[in-house]
Amino acid sequence: MRSLFYVLLIFLVFGCETQTKQSDNPFLTSLNEPIDYANVSADDIKEYAEIMLAGSSEAIVKLKTTEPSFNSVFAAIDEIISDLNIASNRCFMLYWVSPDSLSRVNGLAGFQLLDSLSTTIYSDKVIFDKMLSVSQSEGYNNLEDHQKLLVDQQILRFKQSGVNLDDEKRAKFILLTKEISKLSSDYSNNMNSASEVIILDENGVKGLTENFKNTYKVSDNRYEIPVMNATRSPVMNNAIKEDTRKAFYLKYNNIGSEQNLDILDKMVQKRYELAQLLGYESYAAYNLYPKMAKNPETVWNFINDLVNRSKTKAKKDLEILQKLKEKDSENTLNSKLMAWDISYYNNKILKTQYNVDHEKIREYLPMEQCLSGILDIYETLFGLDFRKVENPSVWHQEVDMYEVFDGENLLGRFYLDLFPRPNKESWFYGVELKSGRATLDGYEVPTSMLLGNFTRPTETIPSLISFRELNTLFHEFGHIIDGLSYQGEFALQADSKIDFTESMSQIFENWTWYYEMLSSFAKHYETGEI
């Protein structure tokens, strides 16, 4: 309470100055107006986080001093937590993608500041008592079903956040939660800031495609290939020399390991301590309790059953790969099948026995063409209208922005950031930056981002993606559609339950196996052949 009072005091003392600044801060837009990301500075990020922290802290004080009702407690919690989620998502997103180092620093700091307040809210005993008062009142029975669901969901969330612990243990829970969040951010930062490269000569790049080699050729007989997700399959599937595959594999699987192994040890310990505080045997037991599986035993039974069903066939497959390597002594370090050999010899079988060449398939999958095809498919199936915004205000010149309409009704918007850059998050994600929700000013539409790291185009060749990357593109875009499909009242109900959250995307990714879908856009980048 003392920290909230201190933040509120700062807000009140400097209120006039803050109000003046708010009109200039690009994050503080009118309803459904896009953020002017091109003009967001590191100072803007810091100021925005502080403004949102102060405003949310003031709202918490108001919540704790009003008579309990559904609107004064649960609707207020939805607004407060959603405001914090939006602000922390925006900060963390810029930590992931901003080309400016200070913006990344302030983005992470802003996220941690706002996330810390969210942690404190969910462990607040005064708020929880007001929640219980509403849930046990006669008015609860008069609530609509989705309102009752919000009540039940938030009460469980508070219980899982240590609200029923005594003061000492609750303070310990809050501390552990913040420490775990900080460790997680540090882990991510170490991964994103790493810049691993393998340097190869002509002998080392044997088997790699000419297009790929030309992309990373720096001089005669010298290639510098960055170790990242976008280059993993081209190297691991095609490099003839085992020492090339080994070098890439070891660097790829040890990115950030110097710092992150210690971080992982600390996270495991702190998660265990947190679970023990709440009376769970393990963090897995704590984490699984609200989910369909309920407990680790169910998960292990499922995994072990899957292993037992797969083991015999897997052993036979490995024996086939082992025999292939034994015949390939000229290019190998030893005859034993190693982890960095699996993709290469598997790819060899696909080529020789099934006439499947993934590098040839790339030529039919120009990224821009695939993206256009995906949008056409979703427009047809869902009756949506994707409109590309010309000259959008974005954080990098390669980022595109789309607005999604149903007729002339704006449903939401999304950003596409699809090529790798130094210090950018290196994986593929479809992430929601802002959930849809009802406000006093009207309906606030959702905003999402599709984050990718496809191979860059060159002056002569477009970005060509693998079939696996196409599958990923369909999958992650499914998360964008999932976010756009919610038109409910409360933002805290926008997310799919964790047991279902991948289901829509898994349906969408399977469309890549249907000729009718593929033939609508998968055409050779030079000849136009299907």
C-alpha positions in Angstrom: 0.0 0.0 0.0 2.9 2.4 0.8 4.3 1.9 -2.7 0.9 2.6 -4.3 0.5 5.7 -2.2 3.9 7.0 -3.2 3.2 6.5 -6.9 -0.2 8.2 -6.5 1.4 11.1 -4.6 3.9 11.7 -7.5 1.0 11.6 -9.9 -1.0 14.2 -8.0 2.0 16.5 -7.4 3.0 16.5 -11.0 -0.5 16.1 -12.4 -0.6 19.3 -14.4 2.8 18.6 -16.1 1.8 15.0 -16.9 -1.5 16.1 -18.5 0.4 18.4 -20.7 2.8 15.7 -21.7 0.0 13.2 -22.4 -1.2 15.0 -25.5 2.3 14.7 -27.0 2.9 11.0 -26.1 2.3 8.9 -29.2 1.0 6.0 -27.2 -2.0 8.1 -25.8 -4.3 8.0 -28.8 -8.0 8.4 -29.2 -10.2 5.3 -29.5 -9.0 2.9 -32.3 -6.4 5.4 -33.6 -3.2 3.6 -34.5 0.0 4.5 -32.6 2.5 6.7 -34.4 5.3 4.2 -33.9 7.7 5.9 -36.3 7.9 8.8 -33.9 8.1 6.8 -30.6 11.2 7.6 -28.7 12.9 5.8 -25.8 11.7 8.7 -23.6 8.1 8.2 -24.8 8.2 4.6 -23.8 9.5 5.5 -20.3 7.0 8.3 -19.8 4.1 6.1 -21.1 4.9 3.3 -18.6 5.0 5.8 -15.8 1.7 7.4 -16.8 0.0 4.1 -17.0 1.5 3.0 -13.7 0.2 6.1 -12.0 -3.3 5.9 -13.5 -3.7 2.3 -12.7 -2.5 2.9 -9.1 -5.1 5.6 -8.7 -7.8 3.3 -10.0 -6.7 0.6 -7.5 -7.1 3.0 -4.6 -10.6 3.9 -5.9 -11.6 0.2 -6.3 -10.5 -0.5 -2.7 -12.5 2.3 -1.2 -15.8 1.8 -3.0 -18.8 -0.3 -2.1 -18.5 -3.8 -3.7 -20.6 -4.5 -6.8 -19.9 -6.3 -10.0 -19.1 -3.1 -11.8 -17.1 -1.5 -9.0 -15.0 -4.6 -8.5 -14.9 -7.0 -11.5 -15.6 -4.6 -14.3 -13.0 -2.3 -12.7 -10.5 -5.1 -12.4 -11.0 -5.9 -16.1 -10.3 -2.3 -17.0 -7.3 -1.9 -14.7 -5.6 -5.2 -15.6 -6.4 -4.7 -19.3 -4.9 -1.3 -19.3 -1.8 -2.7 -17.7 -1.7 -5.6 -20.1 -2.0 -3.3 -23.1 0.8 -1.0 -21.8 3.1 -3.8 -20.9 2.5 -5.6 -24.2 3.4 -2.4 -26.1 6.6 -1.9 -24.0 7.6 -5.6 -24.4 6.9 -5.6 -28.1 9.3 -2.7 -28.6 11.9 -4.5 -26.5 11.4 -7.4 -29.0 11.6 -5.4 -32.2 12.9 -1.9 -31.9 16.0 -1.1 -33.9 17.0 1.5 -31.2 19.0 0.1 -28.3 17.7 2.6 -25.7 14.1 1.9 -26.8 14.7 -1.8 -26.2 16.1 -1.0 -22.7 13.2 1.2 -21.8 10.7 -1.2 -23.3 11.9 -4.0 -21.1 12.1 -1.7 -18.0 8.5 -0.4 -18.7 7.2 -4.0 -19.1 8.8 -5.0 -15.8 7.4 -1.9 -14.0 3.9 -2.6 -15.2 4.1 -6.3 -14.7 5.2 -5.8 -11.1 2.0 -3.9 -10.4 -0.1 -6.6 -12.0 1.6 -9.1 -9.7 0.8 -7.0 -6.7 -2.9 -6.6 -7.7 -3.5 -10.3 -7.9 -2.2 -10.8 -4.4 -4.2 -8.0 -2.9 -6.3 -9.2 0.1 -8.5 -6.2 0.2 -9.5 -6.5 -3.4 -10.0 -10.3 -3.0 -12.4 -9.8 -0.1 -14.5 -7.4 -2.2 -14.5 -10.0 -4.9 -15.8 -12.7 -2.5 -18.4 -10.2 -1.2 -19.8 -9.9 -4.7 -19.6 -13.6 -5.5 -21.6 -14.4 -2.3 -24.2 -11.7 -2.7 -27.7 -12.1 -4.0 -26.7 -9.9 -7.0 -24.4 -12.7 -8.3 -27.4 -14.8 -9.3 -28.7 -11.9 -11.4 -25.5 -11.6 -13.4 -25.3 -12.7 -17.1 -23.5 -16.0 -17.7 -20.3 -14.3 -19.1 -20.3 -12.0 -16.0 -20.5 -15.0 -13.7 -17.7 -16.6 -15.6 -15.5 -13.5 -15.2 -16.2 -13.6 -11.4 -15.2 -17.3 -11.2 -12.1 -16.9 -13.4 -10.7 -13.9 -11.5 -11.3 -15.5 -8.1 -9.3 -18.6 -9.2 -6.6 -16.3 -10.6 -6.3 -14.5 -7.3 -6.2 -17.8 -5.4 -3.4 -19.0 -7.7 -1.6 -15.8 -7.0 -1.2 -16.4 -3.2 -4.0 -14.1 -2.0 -5.0 -16.6 0.8 -1.5 -16.8 2.2 -0.6 -15.0 5.4 1.2 -11.6 5.1 4.7 -13.0 5.3 4.1 -15.8 2.8 2.2 -13.5 0.5 5.1 -11.0 0.4 7.4 -13.9 -0.4 5.1 -15.1 -3.2 5.1 -11.6 -4.7 8.9 -11.4 -4.5 9.4 -14.8 -6.1 6.9 -13.9 -8.9 8.8 -10.7 -9.7 12.2 -12.5 -9.5 10.9 -15.2 -11.9 9.7 -12.5 -14.3 13.0 -10.7 -14.2 14.9 -13.9 -14.8 12.6 -14.7 -17.8 13.3 -11.3 -19.3 17.0 -11.7 -18.8 16.9 -15.1 -20.5 15.1 -13.6 -23.5 17.5 -10.6 -23.6 20.5 -13.0 -23.7 18.9 -14.9 -26.6 18.1 -11.8 -28.7 21.3 -10.0 -28.1 23.5 -13.0 -29.1 25.0 -12.8 -32.6 26.5 -16.1 -33.5 28.0 -16.8 -37.0 29.7 -19.7 -38.6 32.5 -18.9 -41.1 33.0 -21.3 -43.9 35.1 -21.8 -47.0 34.0 -23.3 -50.3 34.5 -26.8 -48.9 32.3 -26.0 -45.9 29.4 -24.8 -48.0 29.1 -27.9 -50.2 25.5 -28.9 -50.7 24.1 -25.5 -49.8 22.0 -23.9 -52.6 23.5 -21.2 -54.8 20.9 -18.7 -53.7 21.6 -19.4 -50.0 25.4 -19.2 -50.5 25.2 -15.9 -52.5 23.2 -14.4 -49.7 26.0 -14.9 -47.2 29.1 -14.7 -49.3 31.4 -11.9 -48.1 34.4 -12.6 -50.4 36.0 -15.3 -52.4 36.1 -18.5 -50.4 34.5 -16.9 -47.4 30.9 -17.2 -46.2 29.5 -15.8 -42.9 26.2 -17.5 -42.1 24.3 -16.2 -39.1 23.1 -18.8 -36.7 19.4 -18.3 -36.4 16.1 -19.9 -37.1 15.9 -18.7 -40.7 19.2 -20.4 -41.6 18.9 -23.5 -39.6 17.0 -25.8 -42.0 19.0 -24.7 -45.1 22.2 -25.6 -43.3 21.2 -28.7 -41.3 19.3 -30.2 -44.2 21.8 -29.6 -47.0 25.4 -29.2 -45.7 27.3 -32.2 -47.0 30.2 -31.7 -44.6 29.5 -33.0 -41.1 31.8 -30.5 -39.4 29.6 -27.7 -40.9 26.4 -29.2 -39.5 28.1 -29.9 -36.2 29.4 -26.3 -35.9 26.0 -24.8 -36.7 24.1 -27.3 -34.4 26.3 -26.6 -31.4 26.2 -22.8 -31.8 22.4 -22.8 -32.4 21.7 -25.0 -29.4 24.0 -23.0 -27.1 22.9 -19.5 -27.9 23.1 -17.5 -24.7 24.1 -20.6 -22.7 26.9 -18.9 -20.8 24.4 -16.7 -18.9 21.2 -18.7 -19.4 22.2 -22.0 -17.8 22.7 -20.2 -14.5 19.4 -18.3 -15.1 17.5 -21.6 -15.7 18.9 -23.1 -12.5 17.6 -20.1 -10.6 14.2 -20.2 -12.3 13.7 -23.9 -11.5 14.5 -23.2 -7.8 12.4 -20.1 -7.5 9.4 -21.8 -9.3 9.7 -24.7 -6.9 9.7 -22.4 -3.9 6.7 -20.5 -5.3 4.7 -23.8 -5.7 5.7 -25.0 -2.2 4.3 -21.7 -0.8 0.9 -22.6 -2.2 1.0 -26.2 -1.1 1.9 -27.8 -4.4 4.4 -30.6 -4.7 6.0 -29.0 -7.8 5.7 -26.0 -10.1 4.3 -28.4 -12.7 1.5 -29.3 -10.3 0.8 -25.6 -9.6 0.8 -24.7 -13.3 -1.4 -27.6 -14.4 -4.0 -27.3 -11.8 -6.3 -24.8 -13.7 -5.8 -26.7 -17.0 -7.4 -29.7 -18.5 -4.6 -32.1 -17.5 -4.9 -31.0 -13.9 -1.7 -32.7 -12.7 1.8 -33.9 -13.8 0.8 -37.6 -13.6 -1.8 -37.1 -16.4 0.9 -35.4 -18.6 3.6 -38.0 -17.9 1.1 -40.8 -18.6 0.3 -39.2 -22.0 3.9 -38.6 -22.9 5.1 -42.1 -21.8 2.2 -43.7 -23.7 3.2 -41.7 -26.8 6.9 -42.8 -26.4 6.0 -46.4 -26.0 3.8 -46.3 -29.1 6.5 -44.6 -31.2 9.7 -46.3 -29.9 9.8 -49.3 -32.2 9.2 -47.3 -35.4 11.7 -44.6 -34.2 14.4 -47.2 -33.7 13.9 -48.6 -37.2 14.1 -45.1 -38.7 17.3 -44.3 -36.8 18.8 -47.6 -38.0 18.1 -46.5 -41.6 19.8 -43.2 -41.0 22.7 -44.9 -39.3 23.3 -47.1 -42.4 23.2 -44.1 -44.7 25.9 -42.4 -42.6 28.1 -45.4 -42.6 28.1 -45.3 -46.5 29.1 -41.6 -46.4 32.6 -41.9 -44.8 34.1 -39.3 -47.1 32.2 -36.4 -45.6 31.8 -37.5 -42.0 33.8 -37.1 -38.8 33.0 -40.6 -37.6 30.5 -43.4 -38.4 28.2 -42.9 -35.4 24.9 -41.1 -36.1 24.8 -37.8 -34.2 22.1 -35.3 -33.5 23.4 -32.9 -36.2 23.1 -35.7 -38.8 19.3 -36.5 -38.4 18.0 -33.7 -40.6 20.6 -34.2 -43.3 20.1 -37.9 -43.8 16.4 -37.6 -43.4 16.4 -35.0 -46.2 18.5 -37.3 -48.3 15.9 -40.1 -48.0 13.2 -37.6 -49.0 15.1 -36.7 -52.1 16.2 -40.2 -53.2 13.3 -42.3 -52.2 10.3 -39.9 -52.4 11.5 -37.3 -54.9 10.8 -34.5 -52.3 13.3 -31.7 -52.5 12.6 -29.0 -50.0 14.9 -26.5 -51.6 13.1 -26.9 -54.9 9.8 -26.5 -53.1 11.0 -23.1 -51.8 11.0 -21.9 -55.4 7.2 -22.3 -55.5 6.8 -20.4 -52.2 7.8 -16.7 -52.5 6.9 -15.2 -49.2 4.9 -12.2 -50.5 3.0 -14.5 -52.8 2.2 -16.9 -49.9 1.1 -14.0 -47.7 -1.2 -12.7 -50.3 -2.6 -16.2 -50.8 -3.2 -16.6 -47.1 -5.1 -13.3 -46.9 -7.2 -14.3 -49.9 -8.1 -17.6 -48.2 -9.1 -16.0 -44.9 -11.1 -13.3 -46.7 -13.1 -15.9 -48.6 -13.6 -18.2 -45.6 -14.5 -15.6 -43.0 -15.9 -12.8 -45.1 -13.2 -10.4 -44.0 -11.6 -7.6 -45.8 -7.9 -7.1 -45.3 -6.7 -3.6 -46.3 -3.1 -2.8 -46.4 -2.3 0.6 -45.0 -0.1 2.7 -47.3 2.8 4.5 -45.7 2.0 3.4 -42.1 3.8 4.8 -39.1 5.8 1.8 -37.9 8.9 1.0 -35.9 10.9 -0.2 -39.0 10.6 0.5 -42.7 10.1 -3.2 -43.5 7.0 -3.5 -41.3 3.6 -3.6 -42.9 0.2 -2.7 -41.3 -3.2 -4.0 -42.2 -6.7 -3.1 -41.0 -9.4 -5.7 -41.0 -13.0 -4.8 -41.9 -16.3 -6.6 -41.9 -18.1 -4.4 -44.5 -17.2 -0.9 -43.3 -16.9 -2.0 -39.7 -13.4 -2.0 -38.4 -12.7 -5.3 -36.6 -9.0 -4.7 -35.8 -5.5 -4.3 -37.2 -2.3 -6.2 -37.3 1.4 -5.6 -38.1 3.7 -7.8 -40.0 7.4 -7.8 -39.1 8.8 -10.7 -41.1 12.5 -10.4 -41.6 15.4 -10.8 -39.2 17.4 -7.8 -37.8 20.2 -7.6 -35.2 18.7 -7.7 -31.6 15.2 -8.6 -32.9 13.3 -11.5 -31.3 14.5 -14.5 -33.4 11.4 -16.8 -33.4 8.0 -16.8 -35.1 5.0 -15.5 -33.1 1.4 -14.3 -33.7 0.8 -12.2 -30.7 -2.0 -10.0 -29.5 -1.0 -6.5 -28.4 -4.4 -5.4 -27.4 -7.6 -7.4 -26.8 -11.0 -6.2 -27.9 -13.3 -4.8 -25.2 -16.2 -2.5 -24.5 -15.5 1.0 -23.3 -17.5 4.1 -22.5 -16.4 5.7 -25.7 -17.3 2.6 -27.9 -15.8 -0.7 -28.8 -12.0 -0.9 -28.7 -10.8 -3.2 -31.4 -7.9 -5.7 -31.0 -4.4 -5.2 -32.4 -1.9 -8.0 -33.1 1.5 -8.5 -34.6 2.9 -11.4 -36.7 6.6 -11.6 -35.9 8.7 -13.7 -38.3 12.3 -14.2 -39.4 12.1 -15.3 -43.1 15.1 -15.3 -45.4 15.5 -11.8 -46.9 15.0 -11.2 -50.6 18.0 -10.2 -52.7 18.2 -7.9 -55.7 17.4 -10.8 -58.0 15.5 -13.4 -55.9 12.4 -12.8 -53.7 12.2 -14.2 -50.2 11.6 -18.0 -50.7 10.2 -19.8 -47.7 10.2 -23.5 -46.9 7.1 -25.7 -46.7 7.7 -25.8 -42.9 7.8 -22.0 -42.8 4.6 -21.8 -44.8 3.0 -24.2 -42.3 4.2 -21.8 -39.5 2.9 -18.8 -41.3 -0.6 -20.4 -41.5 -0.3 -21.4 -37.9 0.7 -18.0 -36.5 -1.7 -16.1 -38.6 -4.4 -18.3 -37.0 -3.6 -16.6 -33.7 -4.2 -13.2 -35.4 -7.6 -14.4 -36.6 -8.3 -15.8 -33.1 -7.7 -12.4 -31.6 -9.8 -10.6 -34.2 -12.7 -13.0 -33.7 -13.4 -11.9 -30.1 -16.1 -9.2 -29.8 -17.0 -9.6 -26.1 -17.4 -7.1 -23.3 -14.4 -7.9 -21.2 -10.8 -8.0 -22.4 -9.8 -10.6 -19.7 -12.1 -13.1 -21.5 -10.6 -12.5 -24.9 -7.9 -15.1 -24.7 -8.7 -18.7 -25.5 -8.3 -21.1 -22.6 -4.8 -22.5 -22.6 -6.0 -26.0 -23.5 -7.7 -24.6 -26.7 -5.4 -21.8 -27.6 -3.5 -23.7 -30.3 -6.5 -25.5 -31.7 -7.6 -22.9 -34.3 -4.0 -22.5 -35.5 -3.5 -26.2 -35.8 -6.6 -26.4 -38.0 -5.3 -23.6 -40.2 -1.8 -25.1 -40.6 -3.2 -28.3 -41.9 -4.7 -26.5 -44.8 -1.1 -26.3 -46.3 -1.5 -30.0 -47.1 -4.5 -29.5 -49.4 -3.8 -29.0 -53.1 -6.8 -26.9 -53.6 -5.4 -24.4 -51.0 -1.8 -24.6 -52.2 -2.5 -24.3 -55.9 -4.3 -21.0 -55.4 -1.0 -19.2 -54.6 2.0 -21.6 -54.7 3.6 -20.8 -58.1 7.2 -20.9 -59.2 8.7 -17.5 -58.7 10.2 -17.4 -62.2 7.9 -19.5 -64.4 4.5 -19.1 -62.6 4.2 -22.9 -62.8 1.9 -24.5 -60.2 
